[in-house]
Amino acid sequence: MKTKHILVLVLITMLLGVQHRVKADPPFHKKGMIKVSIFYPNGPGKTFDWSYYIPQHIALVKQVYGKALKGVTIDKGLSGRSSEAGPTYLAICHLYFDSIAAYQDPLKENGKKFAEDFPKYTNITPEVQISEVIQ
């Protein structure tokens, strides 16, 4: 009888542990934050090196912005409206800040670093949009 109780307790503990691990992190963005989206359009001859972009370029972005950068999400384009169509964008990066100044001030001093890094992972001139998170 004791063995059954112990097995039940172990099973419950394991299940609770699994549930704990699959809980999603709370979102790092909230209404009123600034989202800077960097779009890398697809097209003939366009290249994008994912093996450099995330470990090297995004690491540089995090280093330059430090604590001012509240979060980063990165989208990898898979297709357009239909699965046969190529993606409109090869990549989209979203950077989250508390203010426009938190994004622009470090960029004034470090824009050259980013410009010098672009050719290391892409031949695409990125498009940038600054937005306010409303929901």
C-alpha positions as CSV (number, residue, x, y, z in Angstrom):
1,M,0.0,0.0,0.0
2,K,2.8,2.4,0.8
3,T,4.4,1.7,-2.5
4,K,1.3,2.7,-4.4
5,H,1.1,5.9,-2.4
6,I,4.7,6.7,-3.2
7,L,4.2,5.9,-6.9
8,V,1.1,8.2,-7.0
9,L,3.1,11.0,-5.3
10,V,6.0,10.6,-7.7
11,L,3.6,10.6,-10.7
12,I,1.9,13.8,-9.5
13,T,5.2,15.5,-8.8
14,M,6.4,14.6,-12.3
15,L,3.2,15.9,-13.9
16,L,3.4,19.1,-12.0
17,G,7.0,19.5,-13.0
18,V,6.1,19.0,-16.7
19,Q,3.3,21.5,-16.4
20,H,5.6,24.1,-14.9
21,R,8.1,23.7,-17.7
22,V,5.5,24.3,-20.5
23,K,4.1,27.5,-19.1
24,A,4.7,30.4,-21.4
25,D,6.7,33.4,-20.3
26,P,4.7,36.5,-19.8
27,P,4.8,38.9,-22.8
28,F,7.6,41.4,-22.6
29,H,5.7,44.0,-24.5
30,K,2.8,46.1,-23.4
31,K,0.5,48.8,-24.6
32,G,2.3,52.1,-25.2
33,M,5.7,50.5,-25.9
34,I,7.6,51.3,-29.1
35,K,8.2,48.5,-31.6
36,V,10.8,48.9,-34.2
37,S,10.3,46.4,-37.1
38,I,13.1,45.7,-39.5
39,F,11.9,44.0,-42.7
40,Y,14.2,42.2,-45.1
41,P,12.3,42.0,-48.5
42,N,12.6,38.9,-50.6
43,G,13.4,39.0,-54.3
44,P,15.6,37.7,-57.0
45,G,19.2,37.4,-55.9
46,K,18.4,38.4,-52.3
47,T,20.4,36.5,-49.6
48,F,20.2,36.1,-45.9
49,D,22.5,34.2,-43.7
50,W,20.7,32.9,-40.6
51,S,23.8,31.3,-39.1
52,Y,25.3,34.7,-38.8
53,Y,22.3,36.9,-38.1
54,I,21.1,35.5,-34.8
55,P,24.3,34.7,-33.0
56,Q,26.3,37.6,-34.3
57,H,24.1,40.5,-35.5
58,I,21.4,40.1,-32.9
59,A,24.1,39.8,-30.2
60,L,25.5,43.2,-31.5
61,V,22.0,44.7,-31.3
62,K,21.7,43.5,-27.7
63,Q,25.1,44.8,-26.8
64,V,24.5,48.3,-28.3
65,Y,21.0,48.7,-26.7
66,G,21.6,46.9,-23.4
67,K,18.8,47.3,-20.9
68,A,17.0,49.8,-23.1
69,L,16.1,46.9,-25.4
70,K,13.1,45.2,-23.6
71,G,12.6,42.3,-26.0
72,V,13.3,40.9,-29.5
73,T,11.3,38.6,-31.7
74,I,12.5,37.3,-35.1
75,D,10.3,36.0,-37.9
76,K,11.6,33.8,-40.7
77,G,9.6,34.1,-43.9
78,L,8.3,30.8,-45.2
79,S,5.8,31.7,-47.9
80,G,3.4,34.3,-49.3
81,R,-0.4,34.0,-49.5
82,S,-0.1,30.5,-50.9
83,S,2.4,27.9,-50.0
84,E,3.8,28.0,-53.6
85,A,4.7,31.7,-53.4
86,G,7.9,32.8,-51.8
87,P,7.8,34.9,-48.7
88,T,7.3,38.6,-49.0
89,Y,10.1,39.1,-46.4
90,L,13.0,36.7,-45.8
91,A,13.2,38.0,-42.2
92,I,11.4,40.4,-39.9
93,C,13.0,41.5,-36.6
94,H,10.9,43.3,-33.9
95,L,12.7,45.3,-31.2
96,Y,10.8,46.6,-28.2
97,F,11.6,49.8,-26.3
98,D,9.9,52.1,-23.7
99,S,10.4,55.1,-26.0
100,I,11.5,56.2,-29.4
101,A,14.5,57.9,-27.8
102,A,15.6,54.6,-26.3
103,Y,15.9,53.3,-29.9
104,Q,17.2,56.4,-31.7
105,D,19.8,57.7,-29.2
106,P,22.1,54.6,-29.3
107,L,21.5,54.3,-33.1
108,K,23.0,57.8,-33.6
109,E,26.3,56.6,-32.0
110,N,26.3,53.0,-33.3
111,G,24.5,53.2,-36.7
112,K,27.9,52.7,-38.5
113,K,28.5,49.5,-36.6
114,F,25.2,48.1,-37.9
115,A,25.8,49.3,-41.4
116,E,29.2,47.6,-41.4
117,D,27.6,44.4,-40.1
118,F,24.8,44.1,-42.7
119,P,27.0,42.8,-45.6
120,K,28.1,39.9,-43.3
121,Y,24.7,38.4,-43.4
122,T,22.6,39.9,-46.2
123,N,22.7,41.9,-49.5
124,I,19.2,43.3,-48.7
125,T,18.6,47.0,-47.7
126,P,16.2,46.6,-44.8
127,E,13.0,48.6,-44.4
128,V,12.3,50.0,-40.9
129,Q,9.0,50.9,-39.3
130,I,8.6,52.4,-35.8
131,S,5.2,51.6,-34.3
132,E,3.4,52.0,-31.0
133,V,2.0,48.8,-29.4
134,I,-1.7,49.4,-28.9
135,Q,-2.7,45.9,-27.8
